Amino acid sequence: MVNRTGRPYKEGELEVILSLAPTKDNIKWLSILLERSEEAIEIVYKIAFEYGPFGENADVQERKIIEAKERIGISIGRRKPRGQ
């Protein structure tokens, strides 16, 4: 498997991740298909739906995830980047 650690998500990948429920099976298959670790897929879900200090230093990723959520119409969880 190609390791895409630290590389940006391709257009549409965040939307695909967020369009699926964060089940163990979905995380596994997304990891394989997107050539990312399962932990990387979990981080997307955590930033998108959890509150608290997790990911507070991931400003760019947080903004991109929130924008992807808006594009596909998800209204649950974080709606604005921290500090706004």
Residue pairs with C-beta under 8 A, 6 or more apart in sequence:
1 32
1 35
2 35
3 35
3 37
4 34
4 35
4 36
5 36
5 37
5 40
9 34
9 64
13 34
14 44
14 64
14 65
14 68
15 68
15 71
15 72
16 30
16 34
17 30
17 34
17 41
17 44
17 45
18 44
18 45
18 48
18 65
18 68
18 69
18 72
18 74
19 72
20 26
20 30
22 42
22 45
22 49
27 38
27 41
27 42
27 45
28 38
30 36
30 41
31 37
31 38
31 40
31 41
34 41
43 55
43 58
43 61
44 65
46 54
46 55
47 54
47 55
47 58
47 61
47 62
47 65
47 78
48 65
48 66
48 69
48 74
48 77
48 78
49 76
49 77
49 78
50 77
50 78
51 77
51 78
55 61
55 62
56 82
59 81
59 82
62 78
62 81
62 82
63 81
66 78
66 79
66 80
66 81
69 77
69 79
70 79
